[in-house]
């Protein structure tokens, strides 16, 4: 059993406090306008993902078989073993696993080229870097946590890479394409991204490549990663909009000043003409 450092509980408590503080902005009528400020919604999901990750990682790292997450791990593993005895389910799991592995890499490349073709180069870079960054970060976390896969002692699986990258890739594409979409339709698109990611995780569990906690941790980390990317993008876009507004204001002031100068010049000319004219 691993003893977690004291700062772990402090950071967990901090994330819980941030989560409920931001939730208050969403629910309290007089504070809802603050919820619409750039970066608040992404920050909420970052806190939510971190809070979930700390709960899952704590049970997994401490290794107490009576902890809720580990009990779920074994229950779901036994259920997946029963499902894997059916040839058609195992075949479907193999196809989904391949589709969210190498197949996903192909889809990410195609999505990047499609965005470039639509002259959305900034979004293409944002999508490609965000997705590959999640893949690299997931690999580092596997080594850092060093939680073995089912039936293995030297191959690590926490968090699930298939689930993490699928969630980030789908979530980023939804974010890019639905920035100006009504809230309900956007929420439906995100729900589909979550469903596809969980399907990827389920296929890996059927193949005994991951525990349920690996998949849930991947979803939590993916939520944090997407939230951080959305936060950075919203702040950048907000700063760009503010910069454009400032430039427009400066342009208007310059035009007004130029108009005042022209009017002052005309008045001066008229005054000179009046002073130089014939006198009675």
Secondary structure as UniProt FT lines:
FT   HELIX           6..27
FT   HELIX           29..31
FT   HELIX           32..35
FT   TURN            38..39
FT   HELIX           40..62
FT   TURN            65..66
FT   HELIX           68..84
FT   HELIX           87..99
FT   TURN            100..101
FT   HELIX           102..117
FT   TURN            118..119
FT   HELIX           121..145
FT   TURN            150..151
FT   HELIX           161..177
FT   TURN            178..180
FT   HELIX           183..206
FT   TURN            207..208
FT   HELIX           212..276
//
